[in-house]
Amino acid sequence: MPWHIRPYQPGDFAALYSLDQACFPPGIAYTKTGLRYFLKLDGAQCLVAEEGKHTVGFLLAEENHPLAHIITLDVAESHRRHGVGSALVKEMETNLAARDVRAILLETAINNEAAVAFWKRHGYRIEAVLKRYYLGRLDAYEMRKVLPGADAPGGPGPKPKEN
Ligand SMILES: CC(C)(COP(=O)(O)OP(=O)(O)OC[C@H]1O[C@@H](n2cnc3c(N)ncnc32)[C@H](O)[C@@H]1OP(=O)(O)O)[C@@H](O)C(=O)NCCC(=O)NCCS
């Protein structure tokens, strides 16, 4: 495996911002301010996938015990379908479970077929359709995974991605 996963460092910011701009359409990709805000949250957890000096993916989540919320998962187009996203999710789930997080929530646009397939493959289930969640016109699925060994807790997660 030529890439490896490590915790976020402040020097990664520019690369993460560029990758997010490349991964999402205008209006759904984060502004610099938005990305900085989420990275600085008290419960922010961010993992970076790196190949040499190149950032090829990252996963940003917020822990809000006993829940966590995936804010974004971004994999460079050149590195998709090589297990980068899966490795990031598995490591984040392991870290969160070790901190006694019971369930993980996320939102994804219902027309993002790759993401919906990816999350289903990782055991995330559709909980609800959030009408006009993105850009005031694009519906999203709210998805949830109860981590092994946990009962299903309730409660909504914070809202990711600025509209
Ligand atoms: C969704 C995304 C993170 C997946 O990352 P990835 O590193 O390519 O995913 P993996 O290689 O770990 O894929 C694991 C499995 O997910 C499913 N999957 C991933 N991409 C898929 C696609 N385009 N179509 C169908 N299934 C897909 C498959 O089951 C895949 O297993 P397989 O390759 O053995 O068939 C990536 O496509 C991405 O960054 N997209 C743009 C940003 C985005 O939409 N992020 C999610 C926002 S919620």
The ligand as a Gaussian input file, in Angstrom:
#p B3LYP/6-31G(d) Opt

LIG

0 1
 C      -17.277000       8.204000      -1.795000
 C      -15.741000       8.140000      -1.767000
 C      -15.252000       8.759000      -0.468000
 C      -15.322000       6.660000      -1.794000
 O      -13.907000       6.580000      -1.567000
 P      -13.012000       5.408000      -2.204000
 O      -11.657000       5.502000      -1.611000
 O      -13.114000       5.445000      -3.685000
 O      -13.787000       4.113000      -1.663000
 P      -13.236000       2.621000      -1.541000
 O      -12.238000       2.335000      -2.616000
 O      -12.815000       2.383000      -0.144000
 O      -14.588000       1.821000      -1.887000
 C      -15.180000       0.850000      -1.002000
 C      -16.476000       0.357000      -1.595000
 O      -17.452000       1.421000      -1.667000
 C      -18.278000       1.233000      -2.829000
 N      -18.025000       2.276000      -3.817000
 C      -17.064000       3.223000      -3.781000
 N      -17.153000       4.028000      -4.862000
 C      -18.180000       3.569000      -5.595000
 C      -18.758000       3.978000      -6.840000
 N      -18.266000       5.007000      -7.560000
 N      -19.815000       3.272000      -7.316000
 C      -20.319000       2.224000      -6.616000
 N      -19.798000       1.777000      -5.435000
 C      -18.756000       2.463000      -4.939000
 C      -17.848000      -0.115000      -3.425000
 O      -18.598000      -1.131000      -2.754000
 C      -16.372000      -0.167000      -3.009000
 O      -15.851000      -1.475000      -3.003000
 P      -15.215000      -2.096000      -4.376000
 O      -14.286000      -1.060000      -4.956000
 O      -14.523000      -3.327000      -3.884000
 O      -16.393000      -2.373000      -5.278000
 C      -15.112000       8.856000      -3.013000
 O      -15.791000       8.420000      -4.167000
 C      -15.157000      10.377000      -2.946000
 O      -14.297000      11.015000      -2.332000
 N      -16.168000      10.982000      -3.611000
 C      -16.275000      12.467000      -3.663000
 C      -16.578000      13.051000      -2.301000
 C      -17.799000      12.409000      -1.672000
 O      -18.836000      12.236000      -2.283000
 N      -17.653000      12.061000      -0.357000
 C      -18.703000      11.467000       0.435000
 C      -19.552000      12.547000       0.967000
 S      -20.702000      12.000000       2.177000

